[in-house]
Amino acid sequence: MVFLRAACFLLILFMPVAYGIEEVALDLKEDIKVLREVDTASKTSYLFEETLTKHFDKSPIESAHLFGYYRAAFEESIDSDDSDFGYGFSSMSAGIDGEFKDGKTHYEMRFRFNPKHDCSFLQYLPSNMYIANTSIPHHTVVVGHTRTPTGYEGGKSLTTIPLYARSQISRTFGDVRKVGARIKGKYDYIEYDLGGYSSDVYFTSFFPGTEFAGWATVKPFAALDKDKWGVLKLGGGVTSGERHGDYFVSGAYAGYEREKFFADFEWAKADGYNSSRGFSNNKAEGFYTTVGYKITPKLQLVARYDQFKPDLNKSTIKREYSAGVNYFIKGQALKLILNYIFCENNTSKDSHRILLGTQILL
């Protein structure tokens, strides 16, 4: 199985060979030019996007961009009695995305190759698999297998979160992709994401139930000069559905960003949930707050307080105190991550974790 996973990853990563050796040969000067241009930490970017993009003349498809993700870390975990050192992947994937000739339709097919212990390789293999259209002004209609907007951070790409791991509420209630249709609206003062999905996770069953997931964010300072006043976002949403039972997750978010500084706060409560960790009928609640500051355009300091109650019928409280450093060699396309996490649990041993991670987006 390890050999199969590695073979599939290499096959997709080196698919440019199919375009012809001459067309895929990398020009060193062009690559250096592209590397200089990739220097943003606010969105996902790729090191060799121009070089690995093919444009077609006689086809309904305008372009096809081949890409690869690699995100992994060395981790040292220490509790009062023992320590453990290891190396693990949080994301190892490859795929293709691009545009159609109409200029309003785009697509993505992405495959994951890092292992997941509670499902098979083929079940976990499909990641983003969708087609999207922007014919409606200010809106994008998406159909396929995509990450649902269950929470603010839970619905974001792993490549843009400020710490190596998501918060406890995000990785428990959200961080999951499902098959469905959604509409995303974007205006100056408000953004929203509303969709209906199958409640199946990782293709383990065929349409076991339905799910609605919706999130909206308002930007009250949108008309003001963001360099002077910054950007304030206030949001909230719900996810509700049925799978082995009913579940309902609600949440609220507040975030502020100005120049080199940002701060996030998010709260969520669940009466059952259906996420990447599977279905649970537990009542759970938690919140986190994160602050960050860029000392230089490439060096960022981050800190987080994270509290979670996994079962409101019990007294267990899990707290995580995190501090981190991000070094953006080339924006999110190439960065180094150093995190320290102190895990405090009122019903079990406390522990410490140190992670040294790398993120590479080709």
N, C-alpha and C positions, 0 to 999 in steps of 0.2 A: 504493500500500500504506500509506503514511503517513496519507493521507486516510481510508482504511478503518479503520485502527486508532483514529484520533481520533474518527471518527463512532461506532464501536461503544462506545467509552469514554463518550462524552457520552450516548448512548442509554440505557445501563444506569445511569449516574450520576443521570440525570434521570427515571428510571422512575416516581418518585412522582407525576408528572403523571397517571398512569393511575388513581391513587386518587381523583382529583377535586381541582380547584383549591382548594376551600374547606378540605378536610381536610389539605392539605399546606402551606397558608400558615403560615409560621413566625411564632410569637409571640415577640417580642423578650424579654419578661420570662421566658418559659419557657426559652428558649435560654440566657439568662444563668444561670438556676438550674441547668441541666444542666452548664454549663461549670464552675460552682463545685464540683460534686460529682465531676467527673473529675479526680482528683488523686493517682493511684497510678502508680508506676513499675515495679511488680512483675508486672503483667499487661497484656494488650491491653485498651484501653478506647477508646470512641468519643466524639467531641465532641457529636454530636446524636442519640444512640441513641434517646432517648425520642421526639423529634420525628419521626424517620424510621422509626418502628415502627408498623405497621398491625395492629390486632387484628380478628379476624373472628368474627361471631356464628354464621352458618350455613355452616360449613365444617369439615372434619376438621383443618384447619390453624388453630392458635390465633393465631399471629403471624407477621409477615414484616418483617424489619429490613433496610433498604437501607443499604449502606455503601460507602465508597470509601477506598482506600489511596493514599498518594502519598509516596514516599521517594526523594530524589534529592540530588545533591551537585555543587558546583563542585570540581574537582580540579586541582591543580598537581603535575605529575610532573617531577622533575629528576634527571638522571644527570650523569656527569662531562663530557659533551659537549653536551647539549641539554636543553631543557625543553619541556613540553607542557601546555597549559591547556585544559580542556574541562568540559562539563556533561553528566552522565549519570544515568540512572534505575537504581536497584536494585530498585524495586518501584512499579508503577503498575497498580492493579487496582480492580475494583468487583464487587459481588455482592449476594447476598441470603441471609440465614439466619433461622432461627426455630424455633418449637416446634409440635408437634402437640397436639391436644386431650387426649391421654392423659397428658400431663405427663411422659412418660418417653422421648419420641422427639424428636430435633431433626435439623435438616438444614442444609446449606450448599451454595451454588453460587457460586463465585468465578471471575472471568475476569481474565487478565493482559493488559496492553496495552503493556508495555515490550518492546522488540525483543530477540531472541536470535539471534546470528549463525549458529548451526549448525542451526537448524530453522525451518520456515515459521511464519508468523503464526498460522495455524489450528492447527498442532500445539502451539504454545506457549500458545495462548489458554486452554484449560481449566486451572484451578488446583485448589483444593479442590472436590470434587464428591462428597458423601457423605451418608449417613443414619446416625444413631447412636441406640442404645437403651440405657437404664439400668435395665431390668427386673430384672437380676441384681444383688443387693445388692453394693455396693462395686465394681461392674464396669460398663464401657461397651463395648458391641459396636459396631464401626464397619465399614461396608461402602461401598466406593467408591474414589475417587481422592484419596489423602491423602499427607502427608509421612511417609516411613518413619523409624523410630527408629535410623538408622545413626549412632551416636555421640550424645553428650549434646547438644552445641551443634548438630550437624548435623541433629538432629531437632526443634529448637526453631523457633518463629516468628521471622522476621527482625526483627519489631517489638520484641522484648524482649532482643535481644543487646546487650551493653554497648558495643561498638564498631561503627562503621559497617559494616565487612565481617566476615565470619566468619573463624575461624582457617584455616590452610592445610589441616589434616586434615579440617576440617568441610566446606569448600567443594570439596575434592577427592574425599573418600570418600562424603559425604552430600549434604544440601541437595537432595533429590530427592523427587518424588511418583510413586507407582505405584498401579495398580489392584489391590485385594485386599480381604481381610477381616482384622480384627485384634480382639483383646480387651485392654482396659486395666484393670488392677486397682489399687485404691488403698486401702491400710490405713494405720494409724498408723505402723507400723515398716517397711513395704515398699510399693513401687510397681513395677508391671511393665507391659510393653507387648509383646505377642507377636502376630505376624501372618504370613500367607502372601500372596504377591503374584505378579503377572506381572512378569517381568524387563524388560518393555518400558519405555522412557523417552520421554516426549513423543509417544506414539501414533505411533511410526515403524513399528511392525510389530505383528501380532496374536499375542500370547502366544508369544514366542520361547523362553521357558523359565520356570522357577519360581524363586521367591526366598523365603527365610525371613529375617525381621529381628526380633530380640528384644533388649530392654534391661530391666534391673532395677536398682532403687535402694533401698538400705536407709538408714533414719534411726535410728541407735542412740540418739540423745538425745531421741527423740519424747516420752518420759514426763516429761522435765525441763522446767523453766520456760525457754522460749526467750528471754525477755528477759534472763535471767541467764546461761544456758549457750549460747545461740545455736542454730543449726540446722546439723547435720553430715549430709552426704549422701555415700554411697559407692556407686558404681555400676559396671556393666559390661555388655557385650553383644556379640553377633555378628550379622553379616549374611552370608548365604551363598546362592549361586545359580548359575545357568548362563545365559550369553548370549554367543555366539561363543566360549565356553570357560567353565571354572569360575572362580569368584571367592569370596574369603573375607576378611572384614574383622572384626577383633576390637578391642575397646577397653576402657578403664577410666577412671573418673572419681572425683574427690574434690572436694567443695565445702564451704565453711563460710561462714555468714552470721550476723552478730550486729549488731543495731541499724543503724548507718550503714556498717558494713564488710562486704565480701564478698571471698572468694578462691576461684578455680576452678583445677583442674589436670585435664588430660585427655591421655591417650596413646592412639594407635591404630596398628595395623599391618595391612597389606593384602597378601594374596597374590592380586592381581587385584582389581578393583573395578568397579562398575557404577553410576555416579552421574550428577549433572546434567552432568558433563563427558563422559559417554559411557563405553563399556567400555574397560578397559585390563587387560592381563595383567601389568603391572609389579608387582614387589614393592616396597612403599613403607612408610615409617614416619615418625611425627612426634609432637610433643607441644606443648602450650602451657600457660602459666600466666597468669592474669589476676587483678589485684587492683583493688578500687575502694573509694572512700570518699565519702560524701555530706557535703559541708561544710555545706550547708543542705538542707532538704527538696527544693529545686528544683535545686541545683547539685551535680554529681557529678564526681569525678576518677577516671580509669581508666588503668591501664597494663598492658601485655602483653608477654611474651616468647614467641616462636613459632618453632619449629624444625621443618624438614621435609626428609626425604630422598625425592625423587620416584622414585628408582630405586636400590634397594639393590645392584644390580650395578655402579653407577657411584659416583663420589666426590662428586657434587653435593650440597651442603647449602645450603638456603635458610633464612635467618633474618630475622625481622621484629621490630623493636623499635617498639612503638606506645605513644603517650600520647594521651589524649583528655579532652575535657570534654563532658558532657551537661547541657543546661539544659532541665528539664522545665517548660515553660510550663503545660501541663495533663497531667501524667503522660505515658504513652506516646502519648496521643492527639495531642499537639502538643508537639514538642520540637526543639531545635537541637543539632547535633552538630559538634564540631570535633576532628579527628584528625590527628596527625602520625605517619608511618610511615617508619622507616629500613629499607630492604631490603638485606640483605647476602647476596651470592652468591659462593661460593668459585670459581666457574668463569666468571663474567661480571661486568659492571660493577655496582657498588653504585648505589642510587638513593634518592631522598627523595620522599615524597608528602605533600601537605597537602590535606585534604578539609574542606569546609564544607557540612554536609548539613542537610536539613530532613525531618521526619517528620510527616505529617498524616493522621489517621484520622478520617474523618467519620462 
